[in-house]
Amino acid sequence: MIESHLRRPSIGWFPSDRHLPESEIERSGSIAAPASHLEYRNKSIRLANGSEDGRFAVPGNVHVVATMNTADRSLALLDHALRRRFSFVRLGPDYGVLGDRLRRDGLDPAPLLGVVADLNAEIADPDFEIGISFFMGGRADLPTLMPSIWDGEILPYVREIMHARPDSARWSWEAVRPRLTAWYPAASASAP
């Protein structure tokens, strides 16, 4: 998915076949050394235990392709340091991918896509948007799982980022569920 996003004409960039994939680069305990080496590509440095002449250089055609969780503010200083040294391409939620997944599972995507889009509009910060991975399990029983997904994963996150806003309760499962009535044809009080 990252590769197809980076190949889009609006971005027009994708690294050579010599790339290092890294998930959540800000949590990688090994990013400090590679980051400093990548910053000075093609310039050799002396290593304490280097082979032969003890020198090492990162070739100019090596690229790091990584994801980064920008919502995790506990790593803000590292985030800032990485942003100064590397280029970034923002990958926001791809609602088309979620819509396709829900249709394959026999679910109408419109209600959930509307809820997530409205919630993200209220959050109003792309670094804190609700992503689509919560709903991508590829299961037709997603409507049954929604109360636990919403109450156990999404609502705590929403409360955390909207902690000073008294209206965050309007995003409780009880408030959201009526917007997903298409998923619950037998709209009874006992339905999830």
Backbone torsions as a table, in degrees:
resi	resn	phi	psi	omega
1	MET	NA	-41.3	179.5
2	ILE	-63.1	-42.9	-178.6
3	GLU	-60.4	-45.5	-179.3
4	SER	-65.0	-34.7	177.8
5	HIS	-65.8	-44.4	-177.4
6	LEU	-72.0	-20.7	179.0
7	ARG	-84.8	-5.7	179.8
8	ARG	-61.2	143.9	-178.8
9	PRO	-57.3	-31.7	-179.1
10	SER	-67.2	-22.7	179.1
11	ILE	-101.6	-45.1	172.3
12	GLY	62.4	30.4	-178.7
13	TRP	-144.4	136.5	166.1
14	PHE	-153.0	137.0	-174.9
15	PRO	-66.1	167.2	176.6
16	SER	-63.5	-177.1	177.7
17	ASP	-76.1	1.5	177.6
18	ARG	-106.1	81.6	179.6
19	HIS	-131.5	153.0	179.5
20	LEU	-108.4	111.6	177.7
21	PRO	-78.8	142.6	-179.9
22	GLU	-147.9	126.8	177.1
23	SER	-94.0	134.4	-178.4
24	GLU	46.4	69.2	-174.8
25	ILE	-58.3	-29.1	-178.1
26	GLU	-68.7	-19.2	179.5
27	ARG	-96.8	-4.6	-178.3
28	SER	-70.4	121.0	178.4
29	GLY	-70.6	-10.9	-176.3
30	SER	-108.6	16.5	-175.4
31	ILE	-78.8	-26.3	-174.4
32	ALA	-59.6	-50.7	-179.0
33	ALA	-66.5	-50.8	178.7
34	PRO	-60.6	-35.9	-179.7
35	ALA	-62.0	-43.2	-179.8
36	SER	-68.9	-35.8	178.0
37	HIS	-68.6	-40.7	-179.9
38	LEU	-67.1	-30.2	179.8
39	GLU	-65.4	-26.9	-178.1
40	TYR	-119.7	52.8	179.8
41	ARG	-54.6	147.5	177.1
42	ASN	64.6	4.6	176.0
43	LYS	-108.1	120.4	-176.8
44	SER	-80.4	148.6	177.0
45	ILE	-127.9	155.9	178.6
46	ARG	-88.0	128.8	177.1
47	LEU	-104.0	146.6	-179.5
48	ALA	-60.2	-42.1	-179.2
49	ASN	-114.9	35.7	-178.1
50	GLY	-67.7	153.4	178.1
51	SER	-78.1	155.4	178.5
52	GLU	49.2	-102.5	-175.6
53	ASP	-85.2	1.7	177.3
54	GLY	77.4	13.6	-178.1
55	ARG	-107.6	149.8	-178.6
56	PHE	-140.5	141.5	175.2
57	ALA	-144.0	143.4	174.1
58	VAL	-91.5	123.1	179.3
59	PRO	-61.0	151.6	-178.0
60	GLY	-66.4	-17.9	-178.3
61	ASN	-95.0	13.6	175.9
62	VAL	-94.9	129.6	-179.2
63	HIS	-127.1	147.6	173.2
64	VAL	-100.8	124.9	174.7
65	VAL	-113.8	113.9	-171.6
66	ALA	-139.6	157.8	169.9
67	THR	-98.9	157.6	-179.7
68	MET	-146.1	129.1	179.4
69	ASN	-87.1	97.9	-176.5
70	THR	-76.9	-11.4	179.4
71	ALA	-78.8	-16.6	-178.7
72	ASP	-82.5	95.2	-175.9
73	ARG	-78.8	-5.9	178.1
74	SER	-69.0	-15.0	-178.8
75	LEU	-114.0	29.1	-174.0
76	ALA	-59.2	-38.5	-179.5
77	LEU	-67.1	-41.3	176.7
78	LEU	-65.7	-40.8	176.7
79	ASP	-54.5	-47.9	-179.6
80	HIS	-63.3	-43.3	-179.5
81	ALA	-63.8	-41.2	178.7
82	LEU	-66.6	-40.4	-179.2
83	ARG	-64.7	-30.5	178.4
84	ARG	-70.6	-26.9	-171.9
85	ARG	-101.5	-20.1	-173.4
86	PHE	-131.4	161.2	174.5
87	SER	-90.0	152.5	-175.8
88	PHE	-129.3	144.9	173.4
89	VAL	-123.9	121.2	-178.7
90	ARG	-77.0	131.1	175.9
91	LEU	-117.6	97.9	179.2
92	GLY	-85.3	179.8	178.9
93	PRO	-60.2	131.8	177.3
94	ASP	-99.6	95.2	-176.3
95	TYR	-65.2	-25.4	176.6
96	GLY	-63.8	-40.2	177.7
97	VAL	-63.6	-45.0	178.3
98	LEU	-64.0	-42.9	178.9
99	GLY	-59.3	-44.2	178.0
100	ASP	-61.4	-43.1	-179.7
101	ARG	-62.3	-45.3	-178.5
102	LEU	-65.5	-40.6	177.7
103	ARG	-62.4	-40.9	177.3
104	ARG	-61.4	-30.0	179.1
105	ASP	-87.7	5.4	177.8
106	GLY	79.1	21.2	-179.2
107	LEU	-111.3	142.5	174.3
108	ASP	-73.3	118.4	-176.3
109	PRO	-75.8	-21.2	-172.1
110	ALA	-54.7	-47.2	-178.0
111	PRO	-60.5	-48.4	-178.2
112	LEU	-68.0	-41.3	178.8
113	LEU	-60.9	-37.9	177.3
114	GLY	-65.0	-43.0	179.1
115	VAL	-62.9	-48.3	-177.7
116	VAL	-65.4	-42.1	178.9
117	ALA	-63.3	-41.9	178.9
118	ASP	-65.8	-41.5	178.9
119	LEU	-63.9	-44.3	179.0
120	ASN	-65.7	-34.2	176.3
121	ALA	-64.9	-37.6	178.3
122	GLU	-72.4	-36.5	175.6
123	ILE	-61.4	-40.6	171.8
124	ALA	58.4	31.6	175.5
125	ASP	-147.3	113.5	-176.3
126	PRO	-59.5	-23.5	178.7
127	ASP	-74.9	-12.3	-177.2
128	PHE	-119.1	10.1	-177.5
129	GLU	-60.1	149.9	172.8
130	ILE	-75.9	125.3	180.0
131	GLY	-85.3	179.4	-176.7
132	ILE	-93.0	-10.7	-174.1
133	SER	-62.8	-25.7	178.1
134	PHE	-57.8	-29.2	-170.4
135	PHE	-111.7	9.9	-171.0
136	MET	-98.9	21.4	-176.5
137	GLY	-66.3	-11.9	-180.0
138	GLY	68.3	44.1	-176.6
139	ARG	-130.5	133.7	177.3
140	ALA	-70.1	-14.8	-179.9
141	ASP	-90.1	19.5	178.1
142	LEU	-53.6	-41.3	177.8
143	PRO	-56.9	-35.4	178.1
144	THR	-69.5	-34.9	-178.1
145	LEU	-82.3	-18.1	-173.7
146	MET	-54.3	-43.2	179.4
147	PRO	-58.3	-42.1	-179.5
148	SER	-74.0	-35.8	176.2
149	ILE	-63.0	-46.8	-176.2
150	TRP	-67.7	-51.8	-176.5
151	ASP	-72.3	-31.6	-175.5
152	GLY	-92.1	-22.4	-176.3
153	GLU	-122.7	-50.3	-174.1
154	ILE	-78.0	-50.5	-176.6
155	LEU	-60.3	-43.5	176.3
156	PRO	-59.4	-38.0	178.0
157	TYR	-66.4	-44.3	178.9
158	VAL	-61.7	-43.7	178.5
159	ARG	-61.8	-37.6	179.8
160	GLU	-65.0	-46.0	-177.0
161	ILE	-81.7	-17.3	177.6
162	MET	-112.0	28.2	-171.1
163	HIS	-56.8	-29.3	-177.6
164	ALA	-93.1	2.4	-176.8
165	ARG	-106.0	119.1	-178.4
166	PRO	-67.0	-19.2	-177.6
167	ASP	-84.4	5.9	-179.6
168	SER	-64.0	-20.7	178.7
169	ALA	-64.7	-19.9	179.5
170	ARG	-70.7	-5.5	176.4
171	TRP	-103.9	16.3	175.4
172	SER	-68.5	162.3	179.0
173	TRP	-60.3	-38.6	-179.9
174	GLU	-61.1	-34.9	179.5
175	ALA	-80.3	-31.0	-176.5
176	VAL	-84.2	-37.2	-174.4
177	ARG	-51.4	-42.4	179.6
178	PRO	-58.3	-24.3	178.8
179	ARG	-76.6	-12.0	180.0
180	LEU	-108.8	28.3	-175.9
181	THR	-59.7	-26.7	177.9
182	ALA	-61.3	-24.5	-180.0
183	TRP	-84.8	-14.3	-174.8
184	TYR	-126.2	74.9	-174.4
185	PRO	-57.1	-38.7	178.4
186	ALA	-87.8	77.5	-174.5
187	ALA	-70.2	79.1	178.4
188	SER	-110.0	163.2	-179.9
189	ALA	-64.6	-22.8	-178.2
190	SER	-86.9	-8.3	179.5
191	ALA	-67.6	155.9	-177.1
192	PRO	-59.0	NA	NA
